[in-house]
Amino acid sequence: MKIGFIGTGNMGSAMMSGMVSGGLVDASDVMASDIFQAALDKVSEELGVGTSTNNRDVVDFADVIFLAVKPQYLPGAIDGIKDMNFDGKVIVSIAAGQSLEKLTSLFGKQLKFIRVMPNTPALVGEGMSALSPNELVTDEEAADVMRLFESFGKAEIVPERLQDAVVGISGSSPAYVYMFIEALADGAVAEGMPRTQAYKFAAQAVLGSAKMVLETGEHPGVLKDNVCSPGGTTIEAVATLEALGFRNAIIEAERVCIDKSREL
Protein backbone atom coordinates (compact mmCIF):
# COMPACT_ATOMS: atom_id res chain seq x y z
CA MET A 1 0.00 0.00 0.00
CA LYS A 2 1.42 3.35 -1.06
CA ILE A 3 0.62 6.41 1.07
CA GLY A 4 0.46 10.03 -0.05
CA PHE A 5 0.26 13.26 1.95
CA ILE A 6 -0.90 16.57 0.53
CA GLY A 7 0.36 18.91 3.24
CA THR A 8 3.29 18.43 5.63
CA GLY A 9 2.35 20.63 8.58
CA ASN A 10 2.52 19.48 12.19
CA MET A 11 -0.29 16.96 11.86
CA GLY A 12 0.75 15.59 8.49
CA SER A 13 4.34 15.22 9.66
CA ALA A 14 3.25 13.55 12.89
CA MET A 15 1.15 11.01 11.00
CA MET A 16 3.94 10.26 8.56
CA SER A 17 6.39 9.85 11.42
CA GLY A 18 4.10 7.43 13.25
CA MET A 19 3.57 5.28 10.18
CA VAL A 20 7.23 5.16 9.11
CA SER A 21 8.95 5.11 12.52
CA GLY A 22 6.56 2.44 13.75
CA GLY A 23 7.45 0.22 10.82
CA LEU A 24 3.89 0.07 9.52
CA VAL A 25 4.95 1.38 6.10
CA ASP A 26 8.32 1.71 4.42
CA ALA A 27 9.57 5.21 3.70
CA SER A 28 9.85 4.31 0.03
CA ASP A 29 6.07 3.77 -0.02
CA VAL A 30 5.30 7.31 1.18
CA MET A 31 5.25 10.54 -0.83
CA ALA A 32 4.43 14.04 0.44
CA SER A 33 3.72 17.31 -1.31
CA ASP A 34 3.77 20.88 -0.05
CA ILE A 35 4.15 24.37 -1.47
CA PHE A 36 7.05 25.00 0.92
CA GLN A 37 10.30 23.32 -0.11
CA ALA A 38 11.73 23.72 3.39
CA ALA A 39 8.90 21.62 4.82
CA LEU A 40 9.54 18.92 2.22
CA ASP A 41 13.26 18.94 2.92
CA LYS A 42 12.52 18.41 6.62
CA VAL A 43 10.34 15.30 6.17
CA SER A 44 12.70 13.94 3.53
CA GLU A 45 15.70 14.30 5.82
CA GLU A 46 13.96 13.02 8.96
CA LEU A 47 11.87 10.21 7.48
CA GLY A 48 13.33 9.44 4.07
CA VAL A 49 10.00 9.78 2.25
CA GLY A 50 9.63 10.95 -1.33
CA THR A 51 8.59 14.56 -1.90
CA SER A 52 7.17 16.84 -4.58
CA THR A 53 5.90 20.39 -4.84
CA ASN A 54 3.15 19.08 -7.16
CA ASN A 55 0.08 17.54 -5.50
CA ARG A 56 -0.69 15.61 -8.68
CA ASP A 57 2.46 13.53 -8.21
CA VAL A 58 1.08 12.34 -4.87
CA VAL A 59 -2.24 11.31 -6.44
CA ASP A 60 -0.43 9.37 -9.19
CA PHE A 61 1.77 7.65 -6.59
CA ALA A 62 -0.57 6.73 -3.72
CA ASP A 63 -3.33 4.25 -2.98
CA VAL A 64 -4.37 6.20 0.15
CA ILE A 65 -4.21 9.99 -0.14
CA PHE A 66 -4.24 12.15 2.99
CA LEU A 67 -5.56 15.69 2.58
CA ALA A 68 -3.58 17.13 5.50
CA VAL A 69 -4.36 20.81 4.94
CA LYS A 70 -6.30 23.38 6.95
CA PRO A 71 -10.00 23.81 6.05
CA GLN A 72 -9.46 27.17 4.31
CA TYR A 73 -6.90 25.61 1.95
CA LEU A 74 -8.90 22.47 1.16
CA PRO A 75 -10.85 23.84 -1.85
CA GLY A 76 -7.66 25.04 -3.53
CA ALA A 77 -5.86 21.74 -2.93
CA ILE A 78 -8.76 19.74 -4.33
CA ASP A 79 -9.25 22.03 -7.31
CA GLY A 80 -5.79 21.14 -8.59
CA ILE A 81 -6.35 17.37 -8.51
CA LYS A 82 -10.08 16.75 -8.92
CA ASP A 83 -9.82 15.96 -12.64
CA MET A 84 -7.46 13.03 -12.01
CA ASN A 85 -8.20 9.30 -11.97
CA PHE A 86 -9.02 8.10 -8.44
CA ASP A 87 -10.11 4.55 -9.29
CA GLY A 88 -9.29 2.24 -6.38
CA LYS A 89 -7.90 5.10 -4.28
CA VAL A 90 -9.07 6.15 -0.82
CA ILE A 91 -9.05 9.85 0.10
CA VAL A 92 -8.63 10.71 3.79
CA SER A 93 -9.41 14.27 4.88
CA ILE A 94 -8.34 15.65 8.27
CA ALA A 95 -9.71 19.15 7.60
CA ALA A 96 -11.87 20.13 10.57
CA GLY A 97 -15.57 20.69 9.94
CA GLN A 98 -15.46 19.52 6.31
CA SER A 99 -18.20 16.93 5.78
CA LEU A 100 -18.27 13.96 3.44
CA GLU A 101 -20.94 15.85 1.49
CA LYS A 102 -18.60 18.86 1.21
CA LEU A 103 -15.78 16.64 -0.05
CA THR A 104 -18.08 15.17 -2.69
CA SER A 105 -19.11 18.67 -3.74
CA LEU A 106 -15.51 19.93 -3.97
CA PHE A 107 -14.44 16.95 -6.09
CA GLY A 108 -17.63 17.09 -8.13
CA LYS A 109 -18.10 13.32 -7.85
CA GLN A 110 -18.50 10.48 -5.38
CA LEU A 111 -15.19 8.90 -4.42
CA LYS A 112 -13.96 6.77 -1.53
CA PHE A 113 -13.75 9.34 1.27
CA ILE A 114 -12.88 8.97 4.94
CA ARG A 115 -13.36 12.03 7.14
CA VAL A 116 -11.04 12.01 10.16
CA MET A 117 -10.57 14.18 13.24
CA PRO A 118 -7.14 13.51 14.80
CA ASN A 119 -5.47 15.58 17.52
CA THR A 120 -2.02 17.01 18.23
CA PRO A 121 -0.87 14.36 20.77
CA ALA A 122 -0.24 12.33 17.62
CA LEU A 123 3.07 14.24 17.68
CA VAL A 124 4.15 12.05 20.63
CA GLY A 125 2.42 8.86 19.52
CA GLU A 126 -0.63 9.37 21.74
CA GLY A 127 -3.20 10.71 19.29
CA MET A 128 -6.94 10.04 19.33
CA SER A 129 -8.56 9.87 15.90
CA ALA A 130 -12.19 9.45 14.83
CA LEU A 131 -12.85 8.02 11.36
CA SER A 132 -16.06 8.31 9.33
CA PRO A 133 -15.92 6.45 5.98
CA ASN A 134 -18.52 6.95 3.28
CA GLU A 135 -20.50 4.05 1.81
CA LEU A 136 -18.01 3.46 -1.02
CA VAL A 137 -15.17 2.56 1.35
CA THR A 138 -15.02 -1.20 1.98
CA ASP A 139 -14.60 -2.67 5.46
CA GLU A 140 -11.13 -3.85 4.48
CA GLU A 141 -10.11 -0.39 3.28
CA ALA A 142 -11.45 1.21 6.45
CA ALA A 143 -9.52 -1.32 8.55
CA ASP A 144 -6.31 -0.57 6.63
CA VAL A 145 -6.68 3.18 7.26
CA MET A 146 -7.53 2.50 10.92
CA ARG A 147 -4.22 0.69 11.31
CA LEU A 148 -2.41 3.70 9.90
CA PHE A 149 -3.96 5.97 12.52
CA GLU A 150 -3.31 3.45 15.29
CA SER A 151 0.41 3.72 14.50
CA PHE A 152 0.44 7.05 16.38
CA GLY A 153 -2.27 6.56 19.00
CA LYS A 154 -5.80 5.22 19.23
CA ALA A 155 -8.53 5.35 16.59
CA GLU A 156 -12.21 4.49 16.33
CA ILE A 157 -14.89 4.50 13.65
CA VAL A 158 -17.72 6.93 14.48
CA PRO A 159 -20.85 7.96 12.58
CA GLU A 160 -20.26 11.28 10.84
CA ARG A 161 -22.97 13.00 12.90
CA LEU A 162 -20.61 12.71 15.92
CA GLN A 163 -17.62 14.36 14.25
CA ASP A 164 -18.41 17.80 15.67
CA ALA A 165 -18.64 16.26 19.15
CA VAL A 166 -15.25 14.66 18.52
CA VAL A 167 -13.79 18.13 17.88
CA GLY A 168 -14.99 19.19 21.32
CA ILE A 169 -13.91 16.13 23.28
CA SER A 170 -10.58 15.25 21.66
CA GLY A 171 -9.71 17.47 18.71
CA SER A 172 -9.58 20.72 20.70
CA SER A 173 -9.44 19.38 24.26
CA PRO A 174 -5.63 19.16 24.49
CA ALA A 175 -5.75 22.97 24.78
CA TYR A 176 -8.08 22.70 27.80
CA VAL A 177 -5.75 20.13 29.39
CA TYR A 178 -2.70 22.35 28.84
CA MET A 179 -4.55 25.17 30.59
CA PHE A 180 -5.33 22.83 33.50
CA ILE A 181 -1.68 21.76 33.74
CA GLU A 182 -0.57 25.40 33.64
CA ALA A 183 -3.05 26.32 36.40
CA LEU A 184 -1.94 23.39 38.57
CA ALA A 185 1.67 24.49 38.13
CA ASP A 186 0.80 28.11 38.97
CA GLY A 187 -0.72 26.97 42.24
CA ALA A 188 2.46 25.12 43.19
CA VAL A 189 4.69 27.99 42.06
CA ALA A 190 2.67 30.27 44.35
CA GLU A 191 3.73 27.99 47.21
CA GLY A 192 7.40 28.17 46.25
CA MET A 193 7.94 25.26 43.86
CA PRO A 194 10.22 26.02 40.87
CA ARG A 195 8.15 26.34 37.68
CA THR A 196 9.97 23.66 35.69
CA GLN A 197 9.46 21.19 38.50
CA ALA A 198 5.82 22.25 38.90
CA TYR A 199 5.09 21.55 35.22
CA LYS A 200 6.64 18.10 35.57
CA PHE A 201 4.57 17.23 38.64
CA ALA A 202 1.35 18.54 37.08
CA ALA A 203 1.86 16.88 33.68
CA GLN A 204 2.78 13.52 35.18
CA ALA A 205 -0.29 13.64 37.44
CA VAL A 206 -2.51 14.23 34.39
CA LEU A 207 -0.75 11.52 32.37
CA GLY A 208 -1.02 8.98 35.18
CA SER A 209 -4.66 9.81 35.86
CA ALA A 210 -5.58 9.39 32.19
CA LYS A 211 -3.75 6.06 32.11
CA MET A 212 -5.71 4.91 35.17
CA VAL A 213 -8.99 5.61 33.34
CA LEU A 214 -7.89 3.76 30.20
CA GLU A 215 -6.25 0.78 31.86
CA THR A 216 -8.48 0.07 34.86
CA GLY A 217 -11.79 0.51 33.06
CA GLU A 218 -13.16 2.12 36.22
CA HIS A 219 -15.64 5.00 36.02
CA PRO A 220 -13.79 8.31 36.50
CA GLY A 221 -16.12 9.11 39.40
CA VAL A 222 -15.03 5.92 41.20
CA LEU A 223 -11.36 6.77 40.70
CA LYS A 224 -12.03 10.28 42.01
CA ASP A 225 -13.78 8.87 45.07
CA ASN A 226 -10.81 6.60 45.76
CA VAL A 227 -8.58 9.68 46.15
CA CYS A 228 -11.06 11.58 48.34
CA SER A 229 -10.51 10.39 51.92
CA PRO A 230 -13.23 11.48 54.41
CA GLY A 231 -12.34 14.86 55.85
CA GLY A 232 -9.14 14.96 53.79
CA THR A 233 -7.33 17.44 51.60
CA THR A 234 -8.63 16.17 48.25
CA ILE A 235 -12.34 16.39 49.08
CA GLU A 236 -11.76 20.00 50.21
CA ALA A 237 -10.25 20.79 46.81
CA VAL A 238 -13.03 18.93 44.97
CA ALA A 239 -15.71 20.82 46.92
CA THR A 240 -14.08 24.11 45.95
CA LEU A 241 -13.90 23.13 42.27
CA GLU A 242 -17.60 22.23 42.35
CA ALA A 243 -18.48 25.53 44.03
CA LEU A 244 -16.57 27.44 41.36
CA GLY A 245 -18.34 25.66 38.51
CA PHE A 246 -15.41 23.54 37.31
CA ARG A 247 -17.47 20.90 35.51
CA ASN A 248 -19.94 23.35 34.01
CA ALA A 249 -17.11 25.52 32.66
CA ILE A 250 -15.68 22.53 30.80
CA ILE A 251 -19.06 21.43 29.45
CA GLU A 252 -19.90 24.96 28.25
CA ALA A 253 -16.46 25.37 26.64
CA GLU A 254 -16.96 22.08 24.84
CA ARG A 255 -20.42 23.20 23.66
CA VAL A 256 -19.15 26.40 22.07
CA CYS A 257 -16.27 24.48 20.48
CA ILE A 258 -18.74 22.03 18.91
CA ASP A 259 -20.99 24.88 17.74
CA LYS A 260 -17.99 26.54 16.07
CA SER A 261 -17.10 23.27 14.35
CA ARG A 262 -20.62 23.08 12.92
CA GLU A 263 -20.21 26.58 11.46
CA LEU A 264 -17.02 25.76 9.54
C-alpha positions, 0 to 999 in steps of 0.5 A, a space after each residue: 500500500 502506497 501512502 500520499 500526503 498533501 500537506 506536511 504541517 505538524 499533523 501531516 508530519 506527525 502522521 507520517 512519522 508514526 507510520 514510518 517510525 513504527 514500521 507500519 509502512 516503508 519510507 519508500 512507499 510514502 510521498 508528500 507534497 507541499 508548497 514549501 520546499 523547506 517543509 519537504 526537505 525536513 520530512 525527507 531528511 527526517 523520514 526518508 520519504 519521497 517529496 514533490 511540490 506538485 500535488 498531482 504527483 502524490 495522487 499518481 503515486 498513492 493508494 491512500 491519499 491524505 488531505 492534510 491541509 487546513 479547512 481554508 486551503 482544502 478547496 484550492 488543494 482539491 481544485 488542482 487534482 479533482 480531474 485526475 483518476 481516483 479509481 481504487 484510491 481512498 481519500 482521507 481528509 483531516 480538515 476540521 468541519 469539512 463533511 463527506 458531502 462537502 468533499 463530494 461537492 468539492 471533487 464534483 463526484 462520489 469517491 472513496 472518502 474517509 473524514 477524520 478528526 485527529 489531535 495534536 498528541 499524535 506528535 508524541 504517539 498518543 493521538 486520538 482519531 475518529 474516522 467516518 468512511 462513506 459508503 463506497 469505502 469497503 470494510 477492508 479499506 477502512 480497517 487498513 486506514 484504521 491501522 495507519 492511525 493506530 500507529 500514532 495513538 488510538 482510533 475508532 470508527 464513528 458515525 459522521 454525525 458525531 464528528 463535531 462532538 469529537 472536535 470538542 472532546 478530543 480534537 480541541 481538548 488538548 488545549 483545555 488540558 494544557 490550561 489545567 496543567 498550567 493552572 496546577 503548576 501556577 498553584 504550586 509555584 505560588 507555594 514556592 515550587 520552581 516552575 519547571 518542577 511544577 510543570 513536571 509534577 502537574 503533567 505527570 499527574 494528568 498523564 497517570 490519571 488518564 492512564 488509570 482511566 484507560 487501563 483500569 476501566 473504572 468510572 472516572 467518578 469511582 477513581 475520584 472517590 478513591 482519592 477523596 478520603 473522608 475529611 481529607 485534603 482532596 475532598 476539600 479541593 473537589 468541593 471548591 472546584 464544584 463551588 466554582 463551577 469547574 465541571 460546568 465551565 468545561 461542558 460549556 467550553 466544549 459546547 461552544 467548540 462544537 458549535 464553532 465546528 458546525 459553522 465551519 
